[in-house]
């Protein structure tokens, strides 16, 4: 059997564009080149797809558009022809390669919310990660929390506001419902983009204005006292859970800066210093949360653990960071699965799911 033709998507039209480029650099570097022919497709901030030379990208993983210019500004597309997914030159229509699988190392809007997953489904190609429905639900914190709450999984109390009714929720009414401090965040965003810890009316007004720059729907959440613990999930029909990791921010909360900018913003504790029985409870709850929204492939499930050992689900990340310091690969490494082996397993799961889908009837 020949090499798997793998398209790795990086960048994206998202506030998390730069984080995706960092994740993509780690993934591309770690892929076994004896197993995969890697085709790097960089999506610039305007949404255009560029074909990048992998070695050039690894030397300068910051600007996919300029790298594309070096090889003739080759913009590309995926095409479905003769029951195959083809990577083609956008202007000439010339085939570059057949594509067997796609690894969308994309974070945030237009990459993790079901938009690009729909494109992959339309060209009948296997892709790493959750499908369209789970991508959309997992990105929307409001919808996901409602589903988990209905399934009996504990979540923090929250209010939802839209641009159309933002004046109906005041600082005082939110304070009365949720107490202080509270968090304001876009419903559809990740990496703590637009997230604010609020303790005063002035901070509340600023947080609302800023968060509405990223979404038309916001969550106002009750602050949970405790530590943040995370569990990595891997699998399709029979998902398994990693060891538990804990995040101990040295700043006010685990902000964007603490995650990606500051080298001292947080301490990762892997495995978390908690009892074996508590770890097992978190692992079981993580799998429940994963399956509740019909996830497959991978996700990282984040919880709060209170001083009373109460476990409260915070959110799910359906395409977590894949940088060398990201929690998801580190959790699996601590569980006995190396980074390259993790990538192999994710691609295998994608191909397995596609094989099952191809057996379904599409006409009658």
C-alpha positions in Angstrom: 0.0 0.0 0.0 1.3 3.5 -0.9 1.5 6.5 1.3 -1.6 8.2 2.5 -2.2 11.5 0.8 -2.9 13.8 3.7 -4.0 17.4 3.4 -3.2 19.4 6.6 -5.2 22.7 6.9 -3.7 25.5 8.9 -4.5 29.1 9.6 -8.1 30.1 9.0 -10.4 33.0 9.0 -10.6 33.2 12.8 -9.2 35.2 15.8 -7.3 32.0 16.5 -5.4 32.0 13.2 -2.0 32.4 14.8 -2.6 29.6 17.3 -3.6 27.3 14.4 -0.2 28.1 12.7 1.6 27.0 15.8 -0.4 23.8 16.2 0.1 23.1 12.5 3.9 23.4 12.8 3.9 20.8 15.5 1.6 18.4 13.6 3.5 18.6 10.3 6.9 18.2 12.0 5.7 15.1 13.9 3.9 13.3 11.0 5.7 10.1 9.8 6.8 11.0 6.3 7.2 7.4 5.5 3.5 6.9 6.0 2.1 10.2 4.6 2.6 12.6 1.7 1.8 15.8 3.4 0.1 18.6 1.5 -0.1 21.9 3.5 -3.1 24.1 2.8 -2.9 27.5 4.5 -6.0 29.5 4.9 -5.2 33.2 5.1 -7.2 35.6 7.3 -9.4 36.5 4.3 -10.4 32.9 3.8 -8.4 32.1 0.7 -6.7 28.6 0.4 -3.0 28.6 -0.4 -0.8 25.6 -1.3 2.3 25.7 0.8 5.6 23.9 0.6 5.9 22.0 3.9 9.6 22.7 4.4 9.1 26.4 3.6 6.2 26.6 6.0 8.1 24.9 8.8 10.9 27.6 8.4 8.4 30.4 8.7 5.1 29.2 10.1 3.6 32.7 10.4 2.4 33.8 6.9 0.8 31.3 4.6 0.0 33.9 2.0 3.6 35.0 1.5 4.7 31.4 1.4 2.2 30.8 -1.3 3.6 33.7 -3.4 6.9 31.9 -3.5 5.4 29.1 -5.5 3.3 31.2 -7.9 0.4 32.3 -5.6 -1.2 28.9 -6.0 -4.7 29.0 -4.6 -6.3 25.6 -4.3 -9.7 23.9 -3.8 -11.0 20.4 -3.1 -13.0 18.8 -5.8 -15.1 15.6 -5.9 -14.7 13.7 -9.2 -15.1 10.1 -10.2 -15.7 9.2 -6.6 -12.4 10.7 -5.4 -11.5 13.8 -3.5 -9.0 15.8 -5.6 -6.8 18.8 -4.6 -6.9 21.1 -7.6 -5.4 24.4 -8.7 -8.2 26.9 -8.3 -7.6 28.8 -11.5 -6.6 26.1 -13.9 -8.5 23.2 -12.5 -5.4 21.0 -12.8 -5.2 18.2 -10.3 -2.3 18.4 -7.8 -3.1 15.1 -5.9 -5.8 12.8 -4.8 -6.5 13.3 -1.1 -7.2 10.3 1.1 -7.7 12.2 4.4 -7.7 15.7 5.8 -6.3 17.0 9.1 -7.9 20.4 9.9 -5.6 21.9 12.5 -8.0 24.8 12.7 -9.2 26.5 15.8 -12.3 28.8 16.2 -14.8 30.1 13.7 -14.8 28.7 10.2 -12.5 25.9 11.2 -14.0 24.3 14.3 -17.7 25.2 14.1 -18.9 22.8 11.3 -18.3 25.2 8.3 -15.2 23.5 6.9 -16.4 20.0 8.1 -19.4 20.5 5.7 -17.0 21.1 2.9 -15.1 17.9 3.7 -18.3 15.9 3.8 -19.4 17.4 0.4 -16.3 16.1 -1.3 -16.5 12.7 0.5 -13.1 12.8 2.2 -12.1 11.4 5.5 -11.2 14.1 8.1 -9.8 14.1 11.5 -12.0 15.3 14.3 -15.7 15.5 15.1 -18.4 15.8 12.4 -20.6 18.8 11.4 -23.2 18.6 14.2 -20.7 18.1 17.0 -18.5 20.9 15.6 -21.4 23.3 15.7 -22.7 22.3 19.1 -19.3 22.1 20.6 -18.4 25.6 19.4 -21.7 27.1 20.8 -21.2 27.1 24.6 -24.9 28.0 25.1 -26.3 25.1 23.1 -23.8 22.6 24.5 -24.4 23.6 28.1 -28.2 23.2 27.6 -27.7 19.7 26.2 -25.4 18.7 29.0 -27.7 20.2 31.6 -30.6 18.2 30.2 -28.5 15.1 30.3 -27.9 15.6 34.0 -24.2 16.7 33.7 -23.5 19.6 36.1 -22.6 22.9 34.5 -22.1 26.4 36.0 -25.2 28.7 36.1 -25.3 31.0 33.2 -27.3 33.7 31.3 -27.4 34.1 27.6 -27.7 37.4 25.9 -27.9 38.5 22.2 -27.2 41.8 20.4 -31.0 42.1 20.0 -31.7 42.0 23.8 -28.4 43.1 25.4 -30.0 46.0 27.2 -32.4 43.7 29.0 -29.6 42.2 31.1 -28.0 44.8 33.4 -25.0 44.4 35.7 -27.3 44.4 38.7 -29.6 41.7 37.3 -26.7 39.5 36.3 -25.1 40.0 39.7 -28.3 39.0 41.4 -28.6 35.9 39.4 -25.0 34.8 39.4 -23.1 36.7 42.1 -19.6 38.1 41.8 -17.2 37.5 40.3 -18.7 36.4 37.0 -17.4 35.7 33.5 -18.5 37.2 30.2 -17.5 35.4 27.1 -18.6 35.0 23.4 -20.8 31.9 22.9 -18.8 30.9 19.8 -15.1 31.4 20.4 -12.2 29.6 21.9 -8.7 30.1 23.4 -10.3 32.5 25.9 -10.7 35.1 23.1 -13.0 37.9 24.4 -13.3 36.4 27.8 -13.4 38.7 30.8 -13.6 38.2 34.6 -16.0 40.8 36.0 -16.2 42.2 39.5 -17.7 45.7 38.9 -20.3 47.5 36.8 -17.5 49.3 34.8 -15.8 45.9 34.0 -19.2 44.5 33.0 -19.8 47.2 30.5 -16.3 46.9 29.0 -16.6 43.0 28.9 -19.9 43.2 27.0 -18.6 45.6 24.4 -15.5 43.6 23.8 -17.1 40.2 23.7 -19.7 41.4 21.2 -16.9 42.0 18.8 -16.5 38.3 18.4 -20.0 37.0 18.4 -23.7 38.0 18.4 -24.4 35.9 21.4 -22.7 36.0 24.8 -22.7 33.9 27.9 -22.5 35.4 31.4 -21.4 32.6 33.8 -21.1 32.2 37.5 -17.5 32.0 38.6 -16.6 28.6 40.1 -14.1 28.5 42.8 -11.6 25.6 42.3 -9.0 24.3 39.9 -9.5 23.6 36.2 -9.0 20.0 35.2 -8.9 18.6 31.7 -9.3 15.2 30.1 -8.4 14.2 26.6 -10.8 11.9 24.7 -9.9 9.7 21.8 -12.0 7.3 19.8 -15.1 6.8 17.7 -17.6 4.2 18.9 -15.6 3.3 22.0 -13.8 6.5 23.2 -11.2 6.3 25.9 -10.0 8.9 28.3 -6.5 10.1 29.2 -5.1 10.8 32.6 -6.4 14.0 34.1 -4.4 17.2 33.9 -4.8 20.3 36.1 -4.2 23.9 35.2 -3.1 26.3 37.9 -3.0 29.9 36.5 -0.6 32.3 38.1 -2.8 35.1 36.8 -6.4 36.0 37.5 -7.7 33.2 35.2 -6.5 31.1 32.3 -6.7 33.9 29.7 -5.4 34.0 26.1 -2.2 35.6 27.3 -1.7 32.9 30.0 -2.2 30.2 27.4 -0.2 31.4 24.5 1.9 34.5 25.4 3.2 34.4 29.0 5.7 31.7 29.8 4.7 31.9 33.4 0.9 32.4 33.0 0.0 28.9 34.2 1.4 25.7 35.6 0.3 22.4 34.0 0.1 19.5 36.4 0.1 16.2 34.5 -1.2 14.0 36.0 -3.2 16.1 38.3 -2.6 15.6 42.0 -6.0 14.1 42.8 -7.1 10.7 44.0 -7.5 7.7 41.7 -11.3 7.5 42.4 -11.8 11.2 41.6 -9.8 10.8 38.4 -12.0 7.9 37.3 -15.1 10.0 38.0 -13.8 12.8 35.8 -12.9 10.4 33.0 -16.4 8.8 33.0 -18.0 12.2 33.0 -15.8 13.4 30.2 -16.8 10.4 28.1 -20.5 11.1 28.9 -20.1 14.7 27.8 -18.3 13.7 24.6 -21.0 11.2 23.7 -23.8 13.5 24.7 -23.1 15.7 21.8 -22.3 12.7 19.5 -18.6 13.5 19.2 -16.1 11.2 17.5 -12.4 11.2 17.0 -11.1 13.6 19.6 -11.9 16.3 22.1 -10.6 17.8 25.2 -13.2 18.1 28.0 -12.6 20.8 30.6 -14.0 20.8 34.2 -13.8 22.8 37.4 -13.0 20.8 40.5 -14.2 22.6 43.6 -12.6 22.3 47.1 -15.5 20.0 48.0 -14.6 17.8 45.0 -17.7 18.8 43.1 -17.1 18.3 39.3 -18.6 20.9 37.1 -18.3 20.8 33.3 -16.9 23.9 31.8 -16.6 23.3 28.0 -15.5 20.9 25.3 -12.8 21.7 22.7 -13.3 19.7 19.6 -10.0 20.6 18.0 -7.7 21.4 20.9 -4.3 22.9 20.6 -1.5 20.7 19.1 1.5 22.8 19.9 4.5 21.2 21.7 3.2 22.5 25.0 -0.6 21.9 24.4 -2.5 20.0 27.0 -4.2 17.4 24.6 -1.0 15.8 23.3 0.7 16.1 26.7 -2.2 14.2 28.4 -1.9 11.4 25.9 1.9 11.3 26.2 1.4 10.9 30.0 -1.1 8.1 29.2 1.5 6.2 27.2 0.7 7.4 23.6 3.5 9.4 21.9 2.8 12.5 19.8 3.5 10.7 16.4 1.4 7.7 17.5 -1.4 10.0 18.5 -1.5 11.5 15.1 -1.5 8.1 13.4 -4.4 7.0 15.6 -6.4 10.2 14.8 -5.9 9.6 11.0 -6.8 6.0 11.4 -10.1 6.9 13.2 -10.9 9.4 10.4 -10.4 6.8 7.7 -12.4 4.2 9.8 -15.4 6.6 10.1 -15.3 7.4 6.4 -15.2 3.8 5.5 -18.4 3.3 7.6 -20.1 6.3 6.0 -19.3 5.0 2.5 -21.4 1.9 3.2 -24.5 3.9 3.8 -27.1 4.2 1.0 -27.3 7.6 -0.7 -30.1 6.8 -3.0 -33.2 4.5 -3.2 
